[in-house]
Amino acid sequence: MAVVAIREGAAIPLADRDAVRDHFKTMIDAYRDAGYASFAPVAIDTRDLGERAAFATVRWHALDTDGQVARDTQTTYHLLATPDGWRILSYTNHF
C-alpha cells in the first residue's frame, strides 16, 4: 500500500516504507538546515473514520535552538489501523 504526501498542492507518491522513511528524513534535514531544532505538538484533533481509520490534525510548533517558536503549522494525517499499529496513508501540510 503506497503513501501519498501532499505538499504545495502536489501529490508525492511514496511506494513503500523505505520511501516514506527517506521522505521524512529529507524533510527533517531541510527543517534542521532552516534553523528548526525540534518540533513540539501543541494540539491534536482526531476524527474517527470507522473503527480502523482516522484523520488526525496536529498543530506543531517548530522550535529554534533557543526553544522559541519559529513556526506554527498544522499537518493532517490519514491513518489506518493495522496489526502492527497505526499507518500513515497520506498527510497534508497546511502552510
HELIX and SHEET records of a PDB file:
HELIX    1   1 ARG A   17  ASP A   33  1                                  17    
SHEET    1   A 6 ALA A  10  LEU A  14  0                                        
SHEET    2   A 6 VAL A   3  ARG A   7 -1                                        
SHEET    3   A 6 GLY A  85  HIS A  94  1                                        
SHEET    4   A 6 VAL A  69  THR A  82 -1                                        
SHEET    5   A 6 ALA A  53  LEU A  63 -1                                        
SHEET    6   A 6 SER A  38  ASP A  48 -1                                        
END                                                                             
